[in-house]
Structure formats: C-alpha cells, structure tokens
C-alpha cells in the first residue's frame, strides 16, 4: 500500500527536495491545504476569552481535528515504510535553509506546521522502522507505543515520587515487575525507567561506587578515597561505561579492559589476572561490568562465571543488557542469559528489543536499598509527608532525576497489548534472520563473515575477485577496508538497505543488526543483493 502523494512528504519532491537552489518553504507560495478552524492569534488568558479556541487551549473539537491530521499521517507512514528510501540525501545546510526563521511573534496555523513536518522533516529523516534498516541498534517503534506516548504527553504526569503521580507510579512498579519476570530476577529486586542505557549504566556505576566507598566520597569528594578504584570491562564494552567513570571521578584510566575470547566474550581468566594484579599494586577493585549483547558483535559474556568472580572478590556486578537483555524472551537465546539474575544491577533499553520508540531505558537493582543509600538526600522542598511506605516512595531515592516522564505507559501498553509470547516470537524471528544471512555469507565466495553471529548482529565484508583466493598482504587488507567503506556509503545513499560500520580484529566490517518485527528472510537476501550492487558501483574488480 502506498500513501497518497504528498502525505508522507515524498509525493512531489522525493529525494530531490534538497537539491541546490531549492527555495525555502517560507519563500514558496502557500498551497491550498486544509486549515484548522481556529486562529492562533486568538490566544488569551483573560476570563473573557474562556471557551474561545486558542493555540494554548483549543476546544475539544479542535483537539480532535489536530490529532486527526497527525494520526492520518502516522497511519500512512506505517503503511508505507517499506516504500520509503531509508536515509535522506540531505545536507545540513539544505535542511537548515528550509527550517530557519526568526522566533515567531504571532502563531500560525497547525496545518502549516504539519506541512513543514511532512515536506521537510520526514524526507530529511532516517527511517529506522524500515525492515532493511540494519544500522546501529535501533528499533522500529510500534503504533500502540506511539499512541501511548501521545496519551502520556496529554496526561503530562511527572514521576519524581508517588505523591506527584500516584497511579502512574504504581504502573511503573507493575511494569518493572513484568520486566523482572521476563529477566528471571528475584521478586525483591526493584528498578526504574531512565532516559536510556547510558543513564542506566551511569546510575548503576554510581551505586556501585557508593557501596564500596560509603558516604566519604559522597560528602568530601573523590580525594577522600586516595586508593585508586578499579572497574573491569571487556574490550567490547560500550563507551558509556568509560564516560560514567570519567564523570564519577573514578577516571577512565581506572577502567581496566579485559581480553575477549574468539567469540568476543570476556575472558574470565584474564579478568582474574587483572584483579589479582591490581590488588597486589594497592588498587581497590570494586565493580565488574559484563555485557549481554555487545554493540559490535552481539556477544553475551559468560555471566555465571563472572558472577562467581564478583562474589569471590566482593565486586559489584553490573550487566549492560541494553541491547540483548530482552532476547531472553526468545527460547533459542534464553540459555545465554543464565546468571543474569545474579547481577547487582542490570541496564536495559526497552527502546531497543521491546521495539519501543525512544526514549526508554531501564535499570534493575538486585538490592534496591543499596541504590537508596547512594541517591537518597533530604531537602525541605522534597520532604515527603506521607507515612504509608508505598505512598512515601520516591524515585529520586534510586536515581539521579527528579522530573521524570511517564515512560512506563508505553511499555505497559505494548506488553499488555502484544503479550510476551508475541514479542518473544518476533525476537526469535530476528535471531533467525541473522543466522540466515550468516549462512548465505558463509556459502558465498564474494562475502566473508568476520565474526560469529551474536544474537542478531552480523559482521562481514565484500571480497573482490582478486581477494578471493591466495594470501593477502597488509596493503591488500587496507585496500579491502577502503573498498568496504565505499560500499557502505554507496549502500546508504541508494536507500534500499542500510548497514553501519564496525572494526573487527582491526579490519573494517559491514555491520548489521536485525531489530525489527517487519524484517523477513527475504529482506536478508535483498540486503546481500544490494551490497553486491553497491560493490559494483564502488569500483570492485
């Protein structure tokens, strides 16, 4: 099904909308489009204007009209995703030229603004919901969750504490309980939603540091603890851990990178050697970060073995499961997550493999009181007067933020509407697609798999005829790197399929991640055809 011309913003201009000399939208004559039946200039806060439509307080009929226009676009967008070019051929200057204008003094019609969205924003966006968008770790979103976001924004609940949003707070507790059940966590575990995985990782590392250092660092700063702290990660760990260490005063130099095995999982023997060496040197190991789904290859670290090391040395075990954690819902992947519940904290991104729109991260604590000890701080303006424990609850005691969006609603609505079985089946299909493309790559003579498939991530490269037989020099390898980078850029510009890049064992890799319930085995076959076509256009001989 194709949308009506112009509804999505591609009907007239398509990719040509950013060509040289394209006039600003504000230099074009106004088209005769449907207009809302209110004037923004009628805005007023005076009692005499009550009941009159305004930009700030429109009537119910006008709200229905505005929402109807937006939902009409949303329905057409979902129906037409497969027909859209995945990435725009836009330049920053061209897009800015169409959007730039002085701060409006007087408002204008919503239909005009929606037209700019359709004609400039949509064509100038990358479409993460396309079934052949395999770049990075980006989910497609779902219609139900989009509607839930609209409802959450309308209710505008702020969730710092129970007293501020009683029912939304209880819904967040219920939804966190569902996630704990999906992960196999103990019922006594607790948690909260965050803006994303980076914030969840930062928050977990702060709690881990406090458990080790106590109040002295919180009160007097990092200098109060002169012995260097040590955090242990694998060489494949996400950079948000290093950033958190820098911002928490631990220092990036104190993040010890542990070797990985042939499947890019943390080498536990090397972890033990690093801990022993640091203890002998007078440093203080306090945290080990395992990864359940690395960003480059999708590897899942050996969680039970790492948990045993953490217990042996008294370390806080944090698991970055932002990408992979929800794959536990897929039967074929579940054994990989044995030991996950032993972690002291788990970071997740429901806006990845729960297919939710951004943003929505999550942090689970095995012992919520350890987090409360780190984050609880009394202030007169936040003093809680409720005496019943559930009603005295405050999320600010378990994380950094006070103002918090009602993120739980879209998680709850999606899980409640689809059910965990359907989501698990969709994840299983994603895993199958990754295995299928890996088999196709392995069976070909012009493609080379560069890493074992981890969950739904696959890394490979194209081999021109001269590179398919015999040995290759370092100069040959460098030329292959350059060729595959050109292939990636050509592929992205063509718009039918999209891969991102990675470095695997020092070599440039075409990297894909299947994270879309729309993607099929046929899409994987189209992808490889597109790669070969891009190779031909990139000078592969």
Helices and strands as residue ranges (DSSP letters): G 14-18, G 25-27, G 40-42, G 47-49, H 60-80, G 81-83, H 92-99, H 110-116, I 117-122, H 143-155, G 162-164, H 166-183, E 190-194, H 197-213, H 215-220, G 222-224, E 229-234, H 239-247, G 252-254, E 255-258, H 268-280, E 284-291, H 303-313, E 316-320, G 325-329, G 334-337, G 340-342, E 345-348, H 350-353, E 361-365, H 368-375, G 380-382, G 395-397, H 408-443, E 447-449, E 457-462, G 465-467, H 474-494, E 500-504, E 507-513, H 521-537
